[in-house]
Amino acid sequence: MRHRLGQDDLAGRRVAVQGMGNVGSTLCALLHDAGARLVIADVNEAAVADGVRRFQAEVVAPNDNYGVEADVFAPCALGAVINDDTVGRLRCAI
């Protein structure tokens, strides 16, 4: 954050989190506590509903999360999701 955006503060920053399993939901809790605005995506509808309830997160479809305009994209689901097919779709600073 400091290097790319010039500050450490997450308050008001928009973070797109892909995956609401153990890693993604834990990250969302930390980000929410720091004041970040969350956009979440997961194939598990129950996990998404929990994220909306706990973190007041916005939801996008799993295949649409690459195009979310955000300060940070956090891939917390499957590996190798940033690849030749997806990197050009990212709309984030980090």
WOUR-V702491 format. One line per field, one symbol per residue. phi: phi as a letter, one per 30 degrees, with the letter a starting at -180 (. if undefined). burial: + if it has 9 or more other ideal C-beta (glycine too) atoms within 8 Angstrom, else -. Layout:
# WOUR-V702491
phi: ???
burial: ???
This chain:
# WOUR-V702491
phi: .dddciacdceidcbcccjcdedddddeddddddjdccbcbaddddddddddddbhddcbdedcddcddadbccdbcddhdcbedcedddbbdb
burial: +---+---++--+++++++++--++-+++-++-+++-+++++----++-+++--+-+-++-+-+++-+-++++++++---+----+---+-+--
